[in-house]
Amino acid sequence: MLVVDVVENSSNQISLFDAQRANPGAQVGDTIADTLPPLEYGRIAAQSAKQVIVQKVREAERDRQYQEFKDRIGDIVNGIVKRVEYGSVIVDLGRGEAIVRRDEMLPREVFRNGDRVRAFIFDVRRETRGPQIFLSRTHPQFMAKLFAQEVPEIYDGIVE
């Protein structure tokens, strides 16, 4: 608790008079620490506390991933193919995973594990199992963004 002349917040401040009763050398601006009694938790209570902490960490990780990618809709990203399931491709973007659905790929396009993929982020959704990042290789803006990256005149806005 912070030692002050006038207590405005009793949860983290203590008056000079009360502080000097606990510690005679206390002055304004000092901090006084109160020891808490030791708590005896059983195995089940400790297990449930651990479960809650792990759940909150996972939630924070999902939220961070969503916040990071929701502003990047319309960007081109590079990733590595992690696995192929039912024709859809799961891509590792480094700080998250994304999916390229079969209908968002070019016909006769085949990817294998470890292939590098360049794709267009066209949607980011919050879902129960975490944020879903959807990539496309057929979106009309994908070609426009590729041209803007590769052709300096388009990037500078000279040619549209």
Secondary structure as the mmCIF struct_conf table of DSSP 4:
data_model
#
loop_
_struct_conf.conf_type_id
_struct_conf.id
_struct_conf.beg_label_comp_id
_struct_conf.beg_label_asym_id
_struct_conf.beg_label_seq_id
_struct_conf.end_label_comp_id
_struct_conf.end_label_asym_id
_struct_conf.end_label_seq_id
STRN STRN1 LEU A 2 VAL A 4
BEND BEND1 ASP A 5 VAL A 6
BEND BEND2 GLU A 8 GLU A 8
TURN_TY1_P TURN_TY1_P1 SER A 10 ASN A 12
STRN STRN2 GLN A 13 SER A 15
HELX_RH_AL_P HELX_RH_AL_P1 LEU A 16 ALA A 22
TURN_TY1_P TURN_TY1_P2 PRO A 24 GLY A 25
TURN_TY1_P TURN_TY1_P3 VAL A 28 GLY A 29
STRN STRN3 THR A 31 THR A 31
HELX_LH_PP_P HELX_LH_PP_P1 ALA A 33 PRO A 38
HELX_RH_AL_P HELX_RH_AL_P2 ARG A 43 LYS A 70
TURN_TY1_P TURN_TY1_P4 ASP A 71 GLY A 74
STRN STRN4 ILE A 76 GLU A 85
TURN_TY1_P TURN_TY1_P5 TYR A 86 GLY A 87
STRN STRN5 SER A 88 ASP A 92
BEND BEND3 GLY A 94 GLY A 96
STRN STRN6 GLU A 97 VAL A 100
HELX_RH_3T_P HELX_RH_3T_P1 ARG A 102 GLU A 104
BEND BEND4 MET A 105 MET A 105
TURN_TY1_P TURN_TY1_P6 PRO A 107 ARG A 108
TURN_TY1_P TURN_TY1_P7 ASN A 113 GLY A 114
STRN STRN7 ARG A 116 GLU A 127
TURN_TY1_P TURN_TY1_P8 THR A 128 ARG A 129
STRN STRN8 GLY A 130 SER A 136
BEND BEND5 ARG A 137 THR A 138
HELX_RH_AL_P HELX_RH_AL_P3 PRO A 140 GLU A 150
HELX_RH_AL_P HELX_RH_AL_P4 PRO A 152 ASP A 156
TURN_TY1_P TURN_TY1_P9 GLY A 157 GLY A 157
BEND BEND6 ILE A 158 ILE A 158
#
